[in-house]
Amino acid sequence: MVYNGDEVSALVVDFGSYTTRAGYAGEDCPRVICPSFYGYTDSPTNADANANVNSNGEPSNTTNGNGNGDVDMEGDGSEQKIEGAAEATVNGGDADARTKAGSGRRYFVGDDGVGVWRPGMEVGNFMLDGVVNDPEPAGTLLHHILHNRLSVDPTEHPLMLTEPAWNTPKAREMLTEMVFEGEKMPALYFGSAGVLSAFAAGKPTALVLDVGYANSSAVPIVDGYALRAGTKRQPLGSSLLVSQLHHHFTHPTPKRSFPLSLLPRQLIAKRDPTPDPGLQPKPLLRDDRAPHTTASWKLWAENNVVENWKEACSEVVNYKGFDFQTAQDLPQALYEFPDGYQQYFGEERYRFTEMLFDPKNYFNQSIEPPATLRATTTTDHSHSLKDLVSLSQLVHDSIMACDVDVRGALLQNIVVVGNTSLTRGLTERLDVELAALMPSQKIKIHSPTIPFERKYASWVGGSVLASLGTFHQLWVTKDEYEEHGMNIVHQREC
């Protein structure tokens, strides 16, 4: 788009359940990748205490010492105080808001948000079932990304937001208000994440299997349009894997007589790696932090430790499936946890990821899953936790729900994306399973070889689309929004 005679790049923001990606349209990869988790304190006393504690948990003489991710939401949310930069008042801020100063919730977002320990800080996530659910922290993160990370003037840049195929009108209206009313941006467009992932792979017709953090979904794309009838999703992703692994690590096993602490580095003062694998470590803890650590932050930090183990060690048995009898013959991997515990891991590397292809036998329903995963109910287009199916069955059901004329094209253009899809052996196993489900069909799976292209496929597709010269006519401008209201946003989407 052109403003004042100068062409200004559009911005692309991709809200995900684990990370949020942002950057300029036309670039190869996002400039900003930060957690979708956020820290917050409710009471004004906690907020005041945090203002006087630095990132090491020690008293500080400055009130702006918590880094550029700290945001105060004062009163009714009409004032935002950005610390680590000049103080800014957003959306005006009237006298009534100022009289309520300190009574609202204080947010910590971005890289220096939830990842920095603070006394009494709780942890939340504004995403639910792949959809933006809480506008206040989402708006705070968007403000932080635009002003502090990208350092742009939002009034000069149009914005493309990605959305899942099952996004709700309410969530779309909430984001529209956030962009036009909150950040005063000149234009907006919602791009379907499945369509954008297909564009990133250079395929206008494809079946996009997105195996992410909160859920896995299969979205058929035909000539650049997502087919709602064939869209399927279920809460089977990294979050469920991590919760099962967390239970396994925090309970004794036949090979390990003690539970693992899963302590994050923020709670460890000193540690010595165990001399031999399998020995119980004895790290020196930070006793000054333990009493002020909330249960939600501790669980988030422990899950982060497990997530790192999963990304480093887990694999999928890619030929015949997992078998306890032959598990002893599978390769082992040495891994060291932050508290100093190290061990050669064997069957755990393969047993838990088997849940992606055999959830009925390998998903332990007696272990309490994350509460957010219960939001997905059983419908024609989704499976709940109680009736999960394998990834191959999800793809099969999605294709069979489409018109018979397009099934062949979809089977030959299966695009696999999402962070969990980077699990070694997953695409090979999917190929084997689909061949068994549909033996007479020609199947071709496409998955980007560069990791970030697979992890951030929808952002990359949005970057390609928003940079096209022919795309400019699709923007919903602020003037159109003010003239026609929310209806214009629902009419223009890919």
N, C-alpha and C positions, 0 to 999 in steps of 0.2 A: 504494500500500500504506500501511497505517496502523501507525505505531510509537509507543507511549506516548501514544496519543490524537491524534497529529499526523500529517497526511498528508504523506508524503515523496515527492518526485518520483523517478521512475526515471531511470537514466542510460542513454544509448545510445552505444555505441562501435562504430565501423565501421573495421576494419583494411583498408587498401588497399595496393596494391603501391607507390604513390608517396607518398600521404599517409594519415594516420590521422585520423579525425574523431571528436569526442566532444562531448557536451552533454547537456542535460536533455530528457526526453521532454515533448512538448507545445509545444516552441519551434520557430520557423520554420527556423532554421539552426544548425549546430553552433557551440558557443562556442570549441572548440579544434580547430585544424587544424595538424598538425605533420608533419614528414617521417617516413616509415616507414624511411628510411635511418638508420643509427646509426654513430657513431664508436666505436672501441675501441682500447685498447692492451693487449698481452699481458704484457709483462715488467714486474716490479715496479719496475725502474729507470726505465722510461718513465713509469709511473704517478706515481712520485715526482717525475720531472722536470716532468711536466705540472702537478703541484700547485703548482709554483713559477714557472709561466709564465702570464701573463695572456692575455686574448683577442687582444691585439695581438702576441703572440709575444715579449713582453719579460719579463724577470725580475720576479717579484712577491714581496713580503714576506709575503703572506698565503697560507694554504693553502686558503681557501675562495673563491678569486677566479675560478672558471670559470663562474659563472652557475648558474641553477637546473636545468640539464639534466645535471649531472655526477653519476654514480652509481658508487660503488665496489661491486663484487661481490667480497666477501672470502671466502676459503676455498672452501667448496662452494656458495656462493650463498645461505647462510642469513642473511647480514648484508648490508644495503644501507645505505650512508652517503650521505645526500642532502646535497649541498653547496649553499650559497646559502640554506639554511634550517637549522633546528635539526637536529642529527644524530639519526637515528632508527634503531632496530634492529627489523627486520621478521622475523617467524617465529621469534622467540626469540633464536637465536644462542647456541650452546653454547660451552664452553671450547675444544673441538677446533677450531672455526671460527676462534676468535680467534688460536690459535697459528699458523694458516696465513695470517694477515693479509698481504696484499701478494703472494700467490702466484697469485691469481685474475686474471680479466680485468676491466678497468675500462671502463665504458660511458659514452658521452656521447649523450644522447637529447634529443628536443624541438627547439624552434626554435634554441636555443643549443648544440645538439649537433654534428651533422655540418657545419652551416653556419659554424661558427667554426673557423678554422685552429688546429691544435695540432701540435707537433712529434711525428713518429712515429705519428700517428693513422691507423689503417686505417679503411676504410668497409665496412659490410656492410648487408644487407637481410634481415629475418627472414621475408619473404614469398617463396614459391616456387609458381609456377603459380596464384597467387591464393589460396593457402592459407598460414596461419601455420605456418612450418616450424621455427623456432628459438624455444623457449619462454623462454630466459633474457633476450635483449634485448627480446622482446615483453612479458614480465612487467615488465621495468624501465621500459619506456615506459608501460605501463598504470599502474604505481605513480606515475610522474612526472605523468601526466595527472590522476589522482585526487587526489593529495596537493598537488602544486605548482601545477597549472593551474586545476583546478576547486575546490580547497581544500575537499574534502568528507571526511566520515568514512565510509569505504566500508562499514562495518558497518551503516549506516542506509539505504543506497540499493540497491534491486535493479538489476540490470544486464541490458540486452539487447545481445547481440553479433550482428553480421551474419556470415553465412557464404556462400560460393558454393554453387551447386547441386551441385557435385562435391566438396564438402568430405569429408574422410576421417574415419572414426570415431576414428582415432588423434589427429588434430588437434583434434577436438571434445573428446576426453577430456583432452588437454593443456591446452586453454583452461579447461575446467571446473575442473581442479585448480588452475590459476592464480587463478581467481576465488574458489573456495570455500576452498582451503587457503592460498593466498598472501595474498589481500586480505580474507578472512573476510566476504565479502559475503553478505547474507541470502537472495538469490534470483537466478536466472539464467534466461535464455531465449535460444535461438538462432533468429534469423530469417533465412530465405533471402533473399539480396540481390535476386534477381529478383522474388520476391513483394513485397518491400518497395518496390522501384522501381515496380511496377505499382500498389501502393496509393498511392504518392505522386502518381501520375498520375490517381488516382481510378478505376482500372479493375480489377475483379476478374478479368477475362479479358483477356489481352494477350500479345503476343510481345515480350519485352524484349530489345532489342539493346544490349548494354553494350560500348562501345568504350573501353577503359581504357588503362592504362599498359603492363601486361605482356601482356594478351591481349584478345581480343574474343570475346564469347559471345552466343549466342541461346538464350533460355530461354522456352519456352511456359508460360504461367500460365492455368489454367482453374479458375474459381470459387475463386481464392485458393490453389491448390496448383500447385507446379511439376511439370511432366511430365518425369520423368527420361528417358523414351524419346526425346523431341525435343530434349533439351539438347545443344547443339553449342558447341565452343570451339576456339580456335587462338591461337598466340602472335603475333598480328598486332595491334600497338598502337603506342603512342607510343615504347616502348623500342626496338622494331625500327626505326622511322622515324628515331629519334635516332642509332642506331648507323650507319645508312646515310648520314645527313647529316654525322655526325662524320668519316667517311672522306672524304666529298666536300670538306669544308672544310679538312681537314689534308693534302690533296694538291693540287698545282698543277693548274689546268684551262686549257683553251685561252684563256679570257678573263682568267685570273689566273695570273701567272707564279710566284707564291710561295704556300706553304701558310699558312693562318691559324694563329695561335698559340692561339686560344681561351682565352687566359689569364683566369682569374677575378679579380675585384676584390681578393680576399684576397692575391694574389701581386704586385700592382702598387703601386708606391710613388707614381708620378706618371705621368700620360699627357697627351698633347696630341692632340686630334682632328686627323686629317689635313685639310689645307686643301681638298683635292678628293677626291671619291669614287674609290675604287679604288687609292689609294696605300698603300704598305706602312707601317704605323705603327711607331714606335720608342718604346715605353713604357719608363719606368725601373722596373726590377724590384726586388723586395725580396730582395736577395742573402742576407740572414740567414735567409730561410725556405726557399729552394730546396733546400739539402742535407737538410733535415729533413722534406720533403714526400714522403709515400708515393705509390706509383703508383696505389693504389686511390682515395685522396682526390683526386688530380689528375684521374683519369678521371671521378670523380663530378662534380667541379667543372666540367670541360670539357663533360660531358653536360648539366649544368644550364644552361650558356651556350647550348648548341645548343637545348635545350628552350625557352628564352626566345625564341630566334629563331623556332622553329617556331610557337609560340603567337602571335607578333606578325605573322608574314609568310605562313605557309603557307595555301593555299587548295586546294579541289578544283574542277576544271573540271566544271561541273554540268550540261552539256547533252550533249556528244558525246564526251567523253573527251579525254585529253591527246594532242597531236600535235606533234612536233618542228617540223614545217613552219610551223604556225600559232602556235607558242609565242612567236615574236618579237612578235606582235601583242597578247599578253596584258599587262595592266597591271603596272607595276613598283612596287616599294616600297623606300623608303630605310630602311636599318637600320644602327645603329652598335653595334659590339661593345664590351665593356668595355675592351679594349686600345686603343681609338681608331679601329680600322678601320671605315670606312663605305663602303657601296656600294648602288647601285640593283640589287635582285635581281629577276630576271624569271622565266625558266623553272624555276629551282630551287624557286620557291614552289609550283609545280604538279606538277613531275615526280615528286617523292618521295612526295607524298600519293596519287599515282595508284596506288601500290602497294596501297592499301586496296581498290581495285576491279579491279586487274589485276596481282596479285602474280607471275604467271608471267612477265610481260615486264618488270616494273619492280623486282622484288626481286632484287638482285645477290647471288647465293649465294656468290660468291667472297670477299665481305667477311665477316670473322668476326663472327657475331652474339653478343650477350651470352650468357654460359654458362648463365644461369638460364632462358633461353627454350628450351634444349634439353631441359628436364625434361618438356615436353609431347610425348607419343608419339602415334602414329597408332592410333586405336581407332574403334569405331563412333560414339563421341561426341566425338572430338577429331581435329584435324589437327596434324601436326608441321610443323617449318619446311620440310621438303622437299616437302610437298604442300598448301601454303596455297591457300585459295580466296578469292574476293572476298566482301565483306560481304553483297552481294545474294545470292550463292550460299549463304552460310551461313544467311541467313534462309530462303531457299527450301528448303534441306535440312531445316532444323528443322521447318518447317511440314509438309512432306511426310512426315516421320516420325511425325506425330500422326494421330489418328483423323480420318477424312474429315469427320465431323460437326462438328468444331470448327475446321476450316481456315478457313472463311469468317469466323468471328468473330475469329480470330487475325490474318488479313490486314487486317481493318478496324480493328485496335487494335495497331498496331506502335508500341512506345514506344522511342525512341532516347535513351540516356543514356550517361554516361561523359565524362571530360575530353576525350578525343580526338574525340568526336562534336561538340565545339564548333568544329571546323575548318570554316571558312566554305565553304558549298556542299555539305557532306556529305549532309545529309538530302535536298536537292533531287536530287542525283545518285543516291541510293539509290532515290528514288521513280521516276526514269527507268529505272533498271536493273531494278527489280522489275516494272515495267509491261512491259518487253521480255521478261522471263523468264516472266511469267504474264499474257499479254495479255487474257485473257477474264475476269480476276478484278477485283473492286473492292478497291482498296488504299487504306488511309488511315494516314498516319504521324503520330504525335503526338510532339512533342519540346518540352519546357518552354522557354519563351522566356527565362526568367531564368537566367543562366549557373550560379549556384550550385545551383539546383534540378536542373539536368542533371548537374553534376559530383558532387553529393552526394545523388543521388536515393535510394539505399538508406538513407542516414542519415535523410533526411526521412521516408521511409516508416516506418522504425523509430520515429521520434519520434511519428508519428501513431498507430501501432498501440499502442505502450506506454502512451500517455496515455488510451486508451479504458477506461471503467469495466468493460466486459465482459471485458477482457483479463486481469484480475488472477488468474482461475482457472487460467491457463496457466503461470504462473511455476513453475519448479522450485525449491523452497525448500532451504535448507541442511539442514534436518531430514530432508526426503525423500531428499536426496543421501546423508546419513549412514546412513539406514535401508536404502535400496535399492541404493546404489552407483551406478556409471556407467550402468547400464541405463536408469534413469529419464530420463537426458539424451537418449538415443537415441530414446526413445519420444515425447518431446514436442518437436516442431519444426514450423515451418510450411513 
